[in-house]
C-alpha cells in the first residue's frame, strides 16, 4: 500500500517510466513497421519530438543508427532517478 506521503514519489516514477516507454515505442516503430503518422499514434511523435530534437542537435548520427533516442532515454532515466531520489528524501 502506498502512503499519501509516498504518492508523489510513485507518481513521478510512473510518469518518467511511461515517457521512457513512449520513447522506446518511437525508436522501435520503424523496426516493427508501426506507422506513427496514423492519427491514433500521432501523439507519440508530438510527445517525444521536443526532447529528441534537442538531443539530435548535439549527438551525430552514425550511418543508419540514430543514437539520439538512446541518449534521450539515458537523460530521462537520470532525471527519473534524481527526481525520485530528491522527492523521496524530502517527502518520505
Backbone bond lengths (Angstrom), bond angles and torsions (degrees), N, CA, C in turn:
res aa  C-N    CA-C-N  psi(-1)  N-CA   C-N-CA  omega(-1)  CA-C   N-CA-C  phi
1 X - - - 1.451 - - 1.527 109.45 -
2 X 1.299 116.22 135.27 1.465 122.33 -179.25 1.520 108.78 -90.51
3 X 1.329 115.10 128.40 1.459 118.17 177.17 1.519 109.19 -77.64
4 X 1.317 116.21 163.33 1.454 120.20 179.77 1.522 111.22 -65.37
5 X 1.335 117.20 -31.24 1.460 119.72 178.28 1.519 111.42 -69.12
6 X 1.322 117.13 -34.15 1.453 120.62 -178.43 1.517 114.14 -86.68
7 X 1.334 117.01 -4.64 1.457 120.72 -178.14 1.528 113.07 -60.66
8 X 1.341 120.43 -45.57 1.471 119.10 178.04 1.529 112.73 -61.82
9 X 1.313 117.15 -33.72 1.463 120.76 179.07 1.521 109.61 -65.56
10 X 1.313 117.13 -47.72 1.463 121.02 -179.92 1.528 111.36 -67.62
11 X 1.318 117.31 -35.78 1.464 120.65 178.24 1.528 110.67 -65.43
12 X 1.337 116.55 -44.11 1.462 120.00 178.57 1.522 110.75 -63.43
13 X 1.319 116.77 -43.38 1.461 120.93 178.67 1.528 110.60 -60.15
14 X 1.313 116.74 -42.69 1.462 121.69 -179.09 1.522 111.62 -66.49
15 X 1.324 117.36 -43.27 1.468 120.96 -179.47 1.533 110.43 -63.29
16 X 1.319 117.46 -46.49 1.462 120.24 178.71 1.527 111.25 -63.25
17 X 1.316 117.34 -40.36 1.462 120.67 -179.99 1.526 111.19 -65.99
18 X 1.312 117.54 -41.87 1.459 120.50 177.03 1.524 111.29 -63.08
19 X 1.330 117.00 -38.86 1.468 120.47 177.58 1.529 110.35 -64.56
20 X 1.319 117.01 -38.74 1.463 120.13 176.59 1.527 110.39 -64.07
21 X 1.309 117.32 -37.76 1.461 120.56 178.85 1.533 111.24 -67.14
22 X 1.316 116.88 -36.86 1.467 120.23 177.76 1.532 109.70 -67.24
23 X 1.327 117.84 -39.21 1.467 120.76 176.07 1.523 110.00 -62.43
24 X 1.319 117.41 -42.31 1.468 120.38 177.52 1.528 111.49 -64.55
25 X 1.313 117.44 -37.10 1.455 120.73 176.70 1.523 110.16 -62.47
26 X 1.311 116.58 -43.66 1.462 119.99 179.11 1.519 110.70 -63.26
27 X 1.324 116.81 -42.71 1.457 121.14 -178.52 1.528 111.42 -65.83
28 X 1.314 116.86 -40.42 1.461 120.17 -176.83 1.526 113.04 -86.76
29 X 1.318 119.00 -6.59 1.466 121.77 -176.83 1.525 111.88 -59.94
30 X 1.311 116.95 -40.01 1.462 119.72 -179.37 1.528 111.04 -65.91
31 X 1.306 116.93 -38.37 1.463 121.07 -178.84 1.523 112.26 -75.48
32 X 1.327 116.24 -29.43 1.466 121.13 -179.69 1.531 112.47 -95.09
33 X 1.326 115.98 3.10 1.464 123.49 -179.71 1.529 111.74 57.31
34 X 1.327 115.13 47.16 1.462 121.72 175.89 1.522 107.50 -97.67
35 X 1.308 117.30 128.14 1.459 122.10 -178.52 1.526 109.78 -86.14
36 X 1.332 115.97 105.74 1.461 120.03 -179.40 1.526 112.40 -78.45
37 X 1.327 117.64 -4.98 1.464 120.83 175.35 1.525 111.75 -90.82
38 X 1.312 115.95 -2.00 1.459 121.63 173.26 1.531 107.46 -62.45
39 X 1.335 117.61 135.20 1.480 118.87 -178.58 1.524 114.40 -53.98
40 X 1.320 117.67 -30.39 1.467 119.88 179.81 1.523 112.76 -74.63
41 X 1.327 117.44 -23.37 1.466 120.81 -177.43 1.526 113.47 -112.15
42 X 1.301 117.22 4.75 1.465 120.26 -178.19 1.529 111.99 -62.10
43 X 1.316 116.67 -25.24 1.464 120.98 -179.48 1.523 111.92 -63.94
44 X 1.335 117.66 -24.51 1.469 120.80 -179.60 1.524 109.75 -62.84
45 X 1.330 116.98 -48.06 1.465 120.22 178.81 1.524 110.80 -67.90
46 X 1.328 116.82 -37.60 1.464 120.21 -179.28 1.526 111.16 -61.86
47 X 1.315 116.66 -39.92 1.467 120.96 -177.98 1.530 111.75 -76.45
48 X 1.320 117.50 -38.57 1.466 120.11 -172.39 1.520 113.88 -92.51
49 X 1.328 119.19 -20.07 1.467 121.07 -176.77 1.524 114.45 -57.01
50 X 1.327 120.86 -44.44 1.469 118.47 -177.39 1.530 113.50 -56.91
51 X 1.310 118.04 -47.30 1.462 120.51 -178.50 1.526 111.29 -70.80
52 X 1.319 117.36 -45.28 1.460 119.87 -176.64 1.523 110.98 -67.20
53 X 1.317 118.64 -38.81 1.466 120.31 177.29 1.519 111.43 -65.45
54 X 1.316 117.12 -35.98 1.462 120.27 176.26 1.524 110.93 -65.02
55 X 1.302 116.91 -43.03 1.463 120.98 179.94 1.522 110.55 -68.25
56 X 1.328 118.18 -35.28 1.473 121.63 -179.71 1.520 112.29 -62.53
57 X 1.319 117.46 -25.14 1.462 120.34 177.31 1.525 111.97 -64.04
58 X 1.325 116.59 -29.89 1.459 121.17 -173.11 1.525 114.19 -109.66
59 X 1.317 117.96 -18.43 1.465 121.53 -177.26 1.528 108.80 -111.38
60 X 1.317 117.60 116.48 1.470 118.84 -179.88 1.527 111.30 -76.14
61 X 1.333 115.70 155.75 1.455 120.21 174.69 1.522 108.76 -86.77
62 X 1.291 116.06 143.53 1.456 121.60 178.38 1.519 108.56 -115.53
63 X 1.331 115.94 93.48 1.454 120.56 -178.21 1.524 110.37 67.82
64 X 1.324 117.63 -134.46 1.462 119.64 -178.10 1.528 114.00 -80.87
65 X 1.320 117.64 -5.21 1.466 120.96 -175.93 1.527 109.64 -93.85
66 X 1.318 115.80 125.58 1.457 122.08 177.29 1.524 108.57 -102.79
67 X 1.320 115.76 103.82 1.462 120.66 -177.45 1.524 113.04 -81.14
68 X 1.323 117.51 -7.28 1.463 119.39 -178.08 1.528 111.50 -63.69
69 X 1.317 117.24 -32.56 1.468 120.15 178.95 1.526 109.93 -68.67
70 X 1.319 116.97 -41.35 1.463 119.66 178.58 1.526 111.34 -66.83
71 X 1.323 116.88 -38.67 1.464 120.42 176.97 1.524 110.00 -65.25
72 X 1.328 116.83 -39.76 1.471 120.50 176.98 1.523 110.73 -61.80
73 X 1.329 116.84 -39.33 1.465 120.10 176.87 1.525 111.24 -62.15
74 X 1.314 116.74 -42.68 1.463 120.31 179.18 1.527 109.98 -64.48
75 X 1.323 116.92 -40.78 1.472 120.53 179.51 1.534 110.15 -62.35
76 X 1.318 116.93 -45.18 1.471 120.03 -179.95 1.528 110.26 -66.46
77 X 1.326 116.72 -38.06 1.471 120.25 178.58 1.535 110.43 -62.54
78 X 1.322 116.93 -46.97 1.473 120.71 179.82 1.524 109.97 -64.02
79 X 1.337 116.53 -42.30 1.471 119.67 178.27 1.527 110.66 -62.12
80 X 1.338 117.11 -38.80 1.464 120.59 178.20 1.520 111.04 -63.40
81 X 1.320 116.34 -47.15 1.459 119.60 -178.21 1.529 111.49 -64.39
82 X 1.335 116.96 -41.86 1.468 119.90 178.22 1.521 111.63 -65.18
83 X 1.329 116.50 -45.39 1.460 120.47 -178.33 1.523 111.52 -64.32
84 X 1.323 116.28 -46.95 1.462 119.63 -179.54 1.524 110.31 -66.26
85 X 1.308 117.03 -38.31 1.470 119.72 178.07 1.514 112.86 -63.63
86 X 1.341 115.47 -44.57 1.461 119.74 179.98 1.530 110.23 -68.05
87 X 1.319 117.07 -46.76 1.467 119.68 178.93 1.524 111.53 -62.18
88 X 1.326 115.96 -37.74 1.461 119.94 179.16 1.512 112.76 -63.33
89 X 1.316 116.59 -37.71 1.466 119.99 179.16 1.523 112.20 -76.11
90 X 1.320 117.13 -34.73 1.449 120.75 -176.44 1.525 111.46 -78.98
91 X 1.333 116.61 -43.34 1.468 119.79 -171.61 1.518 115.04 -94.54
92 X 1.307 117.81 -30.37 1.470 118.87 -173.92 1.507 110.81 -100.79
